[in-house]
Amino acid sequence: MNYPDIIHHGAGEGVTGSCHQLQMDAEHGLLVDCGLFQGRDADLKERFGESASAIDFSLATIKMLIVTHVHADHVGRIPQLLAAGFKGPIICSEPSAKLLPLVLEDAFRLEQGRDERQIERCLTQVMERVVAVPFDTWFSVVNTPALNARVRLQRAGHILGSAYVEIDVEYPMEQCTKRVVFSGDLGASHTPILPSPKSPEQADILVLESTYGDRVHEDRATRQGRLEAVIDRALADHGTVLIPAFSLGRTQELLYEIEDILHRKSLSCSVEGSDGADGSLPVNWPQLPIILDSPLASRLTQVYQSFDDIWDDDARARQESGRQPLRFEQLITIDTAAQHHQTVNYLASTGRPAIVIAGHGMCAGGRIVNYLKAMLGDPRHNVVFVGYQAKGTPGAAIQQHGPKGGYVELDRERYKIKAGIETIGGYSAHADQRGLVDFVAGMPVWPSEIKLVHGEPSAKRRLGQLLEGKYSTKRKAVIID
């Protein structure tokens, strides 16, 4: 066998279950990510009698796991990996080391109920193996006469702590060195809070995600303006704006952009007068409550705040000017179940203007469901979607049937949709086609081999065609899987 060799145990053909084995020689291998299969990928595995969470490959040579970021489709199989006998370290960035136990604890509670001892035991096993490393720093992982290997994490700009992985594999006896780069999930341009990813210096082999390899996002630079316009229209109905959002990444971006809208509206109020007599201010913005109703999102947001030293220039400048982009005065966090139900009942009965951010992002569970049950039938309220709604989810049904005055099924009951329904694009946390191509083209030394993963066949095919076109103009050879 020729080394290094790459074997895909997930996301080789689909978009979830990311898990890639780099076999450096006969005795030394490592994994990059170990994520859950979700949605259609999970359905396909189960259709063929396989478990969507099983570890169905040998761990005999696997010495370590490297985590690119803590989304479930990249870390969700870690408990099963440990149960299968994995004994090595779990290497990740410093922010990811703080986020990982919060994400896994939430997943454990959903899967295993509230057996606190079992949850604590699982979390302890995971955290005993976590090794947090700084960005942009090489560290050795193998040092033998026949093999030297070192690893470096670079910022990927997808969510807090996300990284792409550079691995130098040296074979001293053969006087040969190969650099393998795993992109993980790359962030989109104009992402709030986090710097955009920079291209690697070089790669012999690049394993590149292709989630949006066949499309370009809506203009992200103007999305805050579109969000502001939608909220203005919604609040003119003198009701509550419901925003379903995932707890990690999307919620923090929303808070950041809403804080900026509030900041500018407050300045406008101070100039024009707080009564909004000119008709430009449908509600009193300085007193508008922004309600974050997700205990997990609140904890994750605190981690974002604690790593403000790796925020981008704009975010740091806001904070240095005395603003709190993720912890502003009008932000109200709801923790307990009792507080949650009290808030739902209050807003539903009074119709007081407010903005509520709550999970689940596709309305398939979580606290947003109770808000929807209580408010979808009232035309004063509005639901604003800022993320993709997968087919078959309640969110997709609301998007489709809401404008027609239809209904949605929540917990096996039908609810008529009279509330306003809005959708804003440009909130994907993934690089689009242009960003993926630029990631490759921005390298001073282009890869000699690219393996496309984490994408639907059409997305991989279109991205592959574009990259081949780029390479043909450079008269370079490339193999694209």
C-alpha positions in Angstrom: 0.0 0.0 0.0 1.1 3.5 -0.8 1.2 5.9 2.1 -0.2 8.2 3.2 -3.7 6.7 2.4 -7.1 8.3 3.1 -10.1 6.2 4.0 -13.5 7.8 4.4 -15.8 6.5 7.2 -18.4 9.2 6.6 -19.1 12.2 4.4 -17.3 10.5 1.6 -20.5 10.3 -0.4 -23.0 12.4 1.7 -23.0 15.6 3.7 -23.0 14.3 7.3 -21.1 11.7 9.4 -17.7 13.3 8.7 -15.0 10.8 9.6 -11.8 10.5 7.7 -8.9 8.2 8.4 -5.3 9.2 7.5 -3.2 6.1 7.4 0.4 7.3 7.6 2.0 3.8 7.6 1.1 0.3 8.5 1.2 1.1 12.2 0.1 4.7 12.5 -3.2 6.2 11.6 -5.4 9.0 12.8 -9.0 10.2 12.4 -10.2 13.6 11.4 -13.6 14.0 13.0 -16.1 11.4 14.0 -19.6 12.7 13.4 -23.1 11.5 13.3 -25.0 10.6 10.2 -28.1 12.7 10.1 -31.2 13.1 7.9 -31.2 11.3 4.6 -27.7 9.9 5.2 -28.9 8.2 8.4 -32.0 6.9 6.7 -29.9 5.3 3.9 -27.7 3.5 6.4 -30.6 2.2 8.4 -32.3 1.1 5.2 -29.4 -1.3 4.7 -29.5 -2.5 8.2 -26.6 -0.3 9.5 -26.6 1.9 12.6 -26.2 5.6 11.9 -23.9 5.9 15.0 -22.0 2.7 14.9 -18.2 2.5 14.6 -17.9 -0.1 11.9 -14.2 0.1 11.2 -11.0 -1.2 12.9 -9.3 1.0 15.4 -6.1 -1.1 15.6 -3.8 1.6 14.2 -5.8 4.7 15.1 -3.6 6.7 17.5 -5.6 9.9 17.9 -8.7 11.9 16.8 -8.5 15.4 15.5 -11.7 17.5 15.8 -12.2 20.3 13.2 -15.2 21.7 15.1 -18.0 20.6 17.4 -21.1 20.4 15.2 -22.8 17.0 15.7 -22.1 15.8 12.2 -18.4 16.1 13.1 -18.3 15.0 16.8 -21.5 13.0 17.4 -20.0 9.6 17.2 -17.2 10.3 19.8 -19.0 8.4 22.6 -19.4 5.4 20.3 -15.7 5.7 19.4 -14.7 5.5 23.0 -17.1 2.6 23.6 -15.5 0.7 20.7 -12.1 0.9 22.5 -10.4 4.0 21.3 -7.7 5.0 23.8 -5.9 7.9 22.1 -6.1 11.7 22.6 -8.8 14.0 21.1 -7.0 17.0 19.7 -8.9 20.2 19.0 -8.6 24.0 19.2 -8.8 25.7 22.6 -12.4 27.1 21.9 -13.6 23.7 20.7 -12.3 22.1 24.0 -14.7 24.5 25.9 -17.6 23.9 23.5 -17.3 20.1 23.1 -18.7 19.1 26.6 -21.6 21.5 26.3 -22.6 20.1 22.9 -22.2 16.5 23.9 -24.0 17.0 27.2 -27.0 18.3 25.3 -26.9 15.4 22.9 -26.6 12.9 25.8 -29.7 14.3 27.4 -31.7 14.0 24.2 -30.6 10.4 23.6 -30.4 9.0 27.2 -32.9 11.0 29.2 -31.8 12.4 32.5 -29.6 9.7 33.9 -27.2 12.2 35.4 -24.6 9.6 36.4 -24.4 8.1 32.9 -24.1 11.6 31.4 -21.3 12.5 33.8 -19.5 9.3 33.1 -19.6 9.8 29.4 -18.5 13.4 29.6 -15.7 12.5 32.0 -14.4 9.9 29.5 -14.4 12.4 26.7 -12.8 15.3 28.5 -10.0 13.1 30.0 -8.8 12.6 26.4 -9.2 16.2 25.1 -6.0 18.0 24.3 -6.5 21.7 23.5 -3.9 23.2 21.2 -3.5 26.8 19.9 -4.1 27.8 16.3 -1.1 28.2 13.9 1.2 26.1 16.0 2.9 22.9 14.9 3.1 19.9 17.3 4.6 16.5 16.8 2.3 13.4 16.8 4.6 10.7 15.6 8.4 10.4 15.9 10.0 7.1 14.8 13.0 6.3 12.5 10.5 5.5 9.7 7.9 8.2 10.3 7.7 11.7 11.5 4.3 13.5 11.6 3.3 16.9 12.8 -0.1 18.7 12.9 -1.2 22.3 12.8 -4.7 23.8 13.2 -5.7 26.9 11.3 -8.8 29.0 11.7 -11.6 27.9 9.4 -14.1 30.7 10.2 -17.1 28.3 10.3 -18.0 28.6 14.0 -16.0 29.5 17.1 -13.0 27.1 17.3 -13.5 25.6 13.8 -10.2 24.7 12.2 -8.8 23.2 9.1 -6.0 20.6 9.7 -2.6 20.6 8.2 -0.6 17.3 8.6 3.0 16.9 7.5 3.9 13.3 7.0 7.7 12.6 6.6 9.3 9.3 5.7 13.0 9.9 6.6 14.3 6.6 5.0 12.6 7.6 1.7 13.5 11.3 2.0 9.9 12.1 1.2 7.4 14.5 2.9 3.8 15.0 2.1 1.4 17.7 3.4 -2.2 16.6 3.7 -4.8 19.3 4.5 -8.4 18.5 5.7 -10.6 21.5 5.3 -13.3 20.5 7.8 -16.2 23.0 7.2 -15.0 26.3 5.8 -16.7 29.5 6.8 -18.4 31.9 4.5 -17.2 35.5 3.8 -18.7 38.3 5.7 -19.3 36.1 8.7 -19.8 38.2 11.9 -17.5 37.8 14.9 -15.0 35.4 13.2 -12.2 36.2 10.7 -12.6 34.6 7.3 -10.3 31.6 6.6 -7.0 32.1 4.8 -5.8 29.6 2.3 -3.0 27.2 3.3 0.6 27.8 2.1 0.5 24.5 0.2 -0.9 21.0 0.1 0.0 17.8 -1.7 -3.3 16.3 -0.9 -6.4 18.5 0.0 -9.6 16.9 1.4 -12.1 19.6 0.6 -15.7 20.0 1.7 -18.2 20.7 -1.1 -21.5 21.4 0.7 -22.3 24.4 -1.5 -20.0 23.5 -4.4 -22.8 24.1 -6.9 -24.2 27.5 -5.8 -23.3 31.0 -4.6 -24.9 32.4 -1.5 -27.2 35.4 -1.5 -25.3 38.7 -0.8 -24.1 38.2 2.8 -22.8 41.8 3.0 -26.4 43.2 2.9 -28.1 40.5 4.9 -28.3 42.6 8.1 -30.2 45.3 6.1 -32.6 42.6 4.9 -33.0 41.3 8.5 -33.7 44.9 9.8 -36.3 45.5 7.1 -38.1 42.2 7.8 -38.1 42.9 11.6 -39.4 46.5 10.9 -42.3 45.1 8.9 -43.0 42.4 11.4 -43.0 44.7 14.4 -45.4 47.0 12.6 -48.0 44.3 13.3 -47.4 45.0 17.0 -46.7 41.4 17.8 -43.8 39.1 18.5 -41.1 38.1 16.0 -40.1 34.4 16.3 -36.7 33.4 14.9 -36.0 29.6 15.0 -32.2 29.2 15.2 -29.6 26.6 16.0 -27.8 27.1 19.3 -24.2 27.2 18.0 -23.1 29.7 15.4 -26.4 31.0 14.0 -27.7 32.3 17.3 -24.5 34.2 18.1 -24.5 35.8 14.6 -28.1 36.9 15.0 -27.4 38.4 18.4 -24.4 40.3 16.9 -26.4 41.7 14.0 -29.5 42.5 16.1 -27.3 44.4 18.6 -26.0 46.5 15.7 -29.5 47.2 14.5 -30.6 48.2 18.0 -27.5 50.4 18.4 -28.3 52.4 15.2 -32.0 52.5 16.1 -31.2 54.0 19.5 -29.1 56.7 17.8 -32.0 57.3 15.5 -34.4 57.6 18.4 -32.2 60.1 20.2 -32.1 62.3 17.1 -35.7 62.0 15.9 -37.5 61.7 19.3 -38.6 58.5 21.0 -42.2 58.8 19.9 -41.4 57.8 16.3 -43.8 60.6 15.1 -42.3 60.4 11.6 -43.6 56.9 11.1 -40.1 55.4 10.7 -40.1 53.7 14.1 -43.1 51.4 14.5 -42.1 50.5 18.1 -39.9 51.9 20.7 -36.7 50.2 19.8 -34.7 51.1 22.9 -37.2 49.2 25.0 -37.7 46.3 22.6 -36.9 43.0 24.5 -34.7 40.5 22.7 -35.4 37.1 24.3 -32.9 34.3 24.0 -34.9 31.2 25.1 -32.3 28.4 24.9 -30.2 27.4 27.9 -27.7 25.7 25.6 -27.4 28.7 23.3 -26.9 30.9 26.4 -24.0 28.7 27.6 -22.4 28.6 24.2 -22.7 32.4 23.8 -20.8 32.7 27.1 -18.0 30.7 25.5 -18.0 33.0 22.5 -17.6 35.9 24.9 -14.7 34.3 26.7 -12.7 34.0 23.4 -13.1 37.7 22.3 -9.3 37.7 21.7 -9.9 35.7 18.5 -12.8 37.8 17.3 -12.4 39.7 14.0 -11.4 43.4 13.9 -15.0 44.7 13.7 -16.2 42.7 16.7 -13.2 43.7 18.8 -13.7 47.4 17.8 -17.3 47.3 18.9 -16.3 45.9 22.3 -13.5 48.4 22.8 -16.0 51.2 22.1 -18.0 50.0 25.1 -20.6 48.0 23.3 -21.4 44.4 24.2 -22.2 42.6 20.9 -23.4 39.4 22.6 -24.5 40.7 26.0 -26.4 43.9 25.4 -28.8 45.6 27.8 -32.0 44.5 26.0 -31.1 40.9 25.9 -33.1 38.7 28.2 -32.1 35.0 28.7 -34.6 32.4 29.6 -33.3 29.4 31.6 -35.8 27.3 33.4 -38.8 25.5 31.9 -41.1 27.5 34.2 -39.7 30.8 32.9 -40.1 29.5 29.4 -43.8 28.7 29.8 -44.4 32.0 31.6 -42.8 33.9 28.7 -44.8 32.0 26.0 -48.1 32.7 27.8 -47.3 36.3 28.4 -46.3 37.1 24.8 -49.2 35.1 23.4 -51.8 36.8 25.6 -50.5 40.4 25.5 -49.1 40.6 22.0 -46.3 42.8 23.3 -43.7 43.5 20.6 -40.6 41.4 21.2 -38.0 39.4 19.3 -37.6 35.7 20.4 -34.7 33.5 19.3 -35.2 29.9 20.3 -34.2 26.4 19.1 -34.7 24.2 17.2 -33.6 25.8 13.9 -35.9 23.7 11.8 -38.8 23.7 14.4 -38.4 19.9 14.8 -38.2 20.2 18.6 -37.0 22.5 21.3 -38.6 25.5 22.9 -39.6 27.2 19.6 -42.4 24.6 19.2 -44.3 26.0 22.2 -44.1 29.5 20.8 -45.3 28.3 17.5 -48.3 26.4 19.0 -49.3 29.5 20.9 -48.7 32.2 18.2 -49.1 30.7 14.7 -52.8 31.3 14.8 -52.5 35.0 15.5 -51.8 37.4 12.6 -50.1 39.9 14.9 -47.1 37.6 15.1 -44.4 36.8 12.6 -42.0 33.9 12.0 -38.6 34.8 10.4 -36.5 31.9 9.0 -32.8 32.6 8.7 -31.6 29.0 7.9 -32.3 26.2 5.5 -35.4 24.2 6.3 -35.0 20.5 5.3 -37.8 18.7 3.5 -40.1 17.0 5.9 -39.4 19.3 8.9 -42.1 21.5 10.5 -40.1 24.6 9.4 -40.3 23.6 5.8 -44.1 23.0 6.1 -44.5 26.5 7.7 -42.6 28.1 4.9 -44.6 26.3 2.2 -48.1 26.4 3.7 -48.0 29.6 5.8 -48.4 32.1 3.0 -51.4 30.2 1.8 -53.1 30.2 5.1 -52.5 26.5 5.6 -51.5 24.5 8.7 -48.5 22.7 10.2 -48.5 19.5 12.3 -46.7 19.9 15.6 -46.6 17.0 18.1 -49.3 15.3 16.0 -51.7 18.2 16.2 -52.6 20.6 13.4 -52.1 24.3 13.9 -53.5 26.9 11.5 -51.0 29.4 10.2 -52.2 33.0 10.3 -48.9 34.6 11.5 -46.7 36.2 8.9 -43.9 34.1 7.4 -40.6 35.5 6.2 -37.3 33.9 5.0 -34.0 35.6 4.8 -31.1 34.1 2.8 -27.4 34.6 3.2 -27.0 33.0 6.7 -25.3 29.8 5.7 -22.1 29.2 7.8 -20.5 27.3 4.9 -18.3 28.7 2.2 -20.1 28.8 -1.1 -18.8 27.8 -4.5 -16.8 30.9 -4.9 -15.3 30.6 -1.4 -14.3 27.0 -2.0 -12.6 27.8 -5.3 -10.8 30.8 -3.8 -9.6 28.6 -0.9 -7.7 26.4 -3.5 -6.7 29.2 -5.8 -5.3 31.3 -2.9 -2.6 28.7 -2.2 0.9 29.8 -3.3 1.4 26.1 -4.2 -1.7 24.3 -5.4 -2.5 20.7 -4.4 -1.5 17.9 -6.7 -4.6 16.0 -5.6 -8.0 17.1 -4.3 -10.5 14.8 -2.7 -14.0 16.3 -2.5 -16.1 15.2 0.4 -19.1 16.5 2.5 -21.4 17.2 -0.5 -24.2 15.9 -2.6 -23.1 14.4 -5.9 -24.3 17.4 -7.9 -22.4 19.8 -5.7 -19.2 17.7 -5.9 -19.5 17.3 -9.6 -19.9 21.0 -10.3 -17.1 22.1 -8.0 -14.9 19.4 -9.5 -15.6 20.8 -13.0 -14.7 24.4 -11.9 -11.5 23.3 -10.2 -10.4 21.2 -13.2 -11.0 24.3 -15.3 -8.8 26.3 -13.0 -6.1 23.7 -13.1 -6.2 23.4 -16.9 -5.3 27.1 -17.2 -2.3 26.4 -15.0 -1.3 23.3 -16.8 -1.3 21.3 -13.6 -2.5 17.8 -13.0 -5.1 17.0 -10.4 -7.1 14.0 -9.3 -10.6 14.9 -8.0 -12.6 12.2 -6.3 
